[in-house]
Amino acid sequence: MNEVLADVEKARKEYEPLISPGEERKLANVMSRAWESYFPMSQKVMA
């Protein structure tokens, strides 16, 4: 699981500077908030 998390974080960091302002930025922000909510819960479930 740590390897997957590292891959996700790496991909997010690489993608971040490529995000266009406007609609793409809004969608990226929604996705980021969703991930930040999802991940801690998934860790609890898997524990």
DRENDO-1510 file (C-alpha; in Angstrom, 1 decimal, always signed):
<recs>
REC; n; res; u; v; w
REC; 1; MET; +0.0; +0.0; +0.0 .
REC; 2; ASN; +2.9; +2.4; +0.7 .
REC; 3; GLU; +4.2; +1.9; -2.8 .
REC; 4; VAL; +0.8; +2.8; -4.3 .
REC; 5; LEU; +0.5; +5.9; -2.1 .
REC; 6; ALA; +4.0; +7.0; -3.1 .
REC; 7; ASP; +3.0; +6.6; -6.8 .
REC; 8; VAL; -0.2; +8.6; -6.3 .
REC; 9; GLU; +1.6; +11.4; -4.5 .
REC; 10; LYS; +4.3; +11.5; -7.2 .
REC; 11; ALA; +1.7; +11.6; -10.0 .
REC; 12; ARG; -0.1; +14.4; -8.2 .
REC; 13; LYS; +3.0; +16.5; -7.8 .
REC; 14; GLU; +4.0; +16.0; -11.4 .
REC; 15; TYR; +0.5; +16.9; -12.6 .
REC; 16; GLU; +0.0; +20.0; -10.4 .
REC; 17; PRO; +2.0; +22.5; -12.5 .
REC; 18; LEU; +0.2; +21.3; -15.6 .
REC; 19; ILE; -3.2; +22.2; -14.4 .
REC; 20; SER; -4.9; +25.0; -16.4 .
REC; 21; PRO; -6.7; +27.7; -14.6 .
REC; 22; GLY; -10.5; +27.6; -14.6 .
REC; 23; GLU; -12.5; +24.4; -15.0 .
REC; 24; GLU; -9.5; +22.1; -14.8 .
REC; 25; ARG; -8.3; +23.8; -11.6 .
REC; 26; LYS; -11.8; +23.4; -10.1 .
REC; 27; LEU; -11.9; +19.7; -10.9 .
REC; 28; ALA; -8.4; +19.2; -9.6 .
REC; 29; ASN; -9.3; +20.9; -6.3 .
REC; 30; VAL; -12.4; +18.7; -6.0 .
REC; 31; MET; -10.4; +15.6; -6.7 .
REC; 32; SER; -7.7; +16.6; -4.2 .
REC; 33; ARG; -10.3; +17.2; -1.4 .
REC; 34; ALA; -12.0; +13.9; -2.3 .
REC; 35; TRP; -8.7; +12.0; -2.0 .
REC; 36; GLU; -7.9; +13.7; +1.3 .
REC; 37; SER; -11.2; +12.5; +2.7 .
REC; 38; TYR; -11.0; +9.1; +1.1 .
REC; 39; PHE; -7.5; +8.0; +2.0 .
REC; 40; PRO; -7.6; +8.3; +5.8 .
REC; 41; MET; -10.9; +6.4; +5.8 .
REC; 42; SER; -9.5; +3.7; +3.6 .
REC; 43; GLN; -6.6; +3.3; +6.0 .
REC; 44; LYS; -9.0; +2.8; +8.9 .
REC; 45; VAL; -11.0; +0.2; +7.0 .
REC; 46; MET; -7.9; -1.7; +6.0 .
REC; 47; ALA; -6.4; -1.7; +9.6 .
</recs>
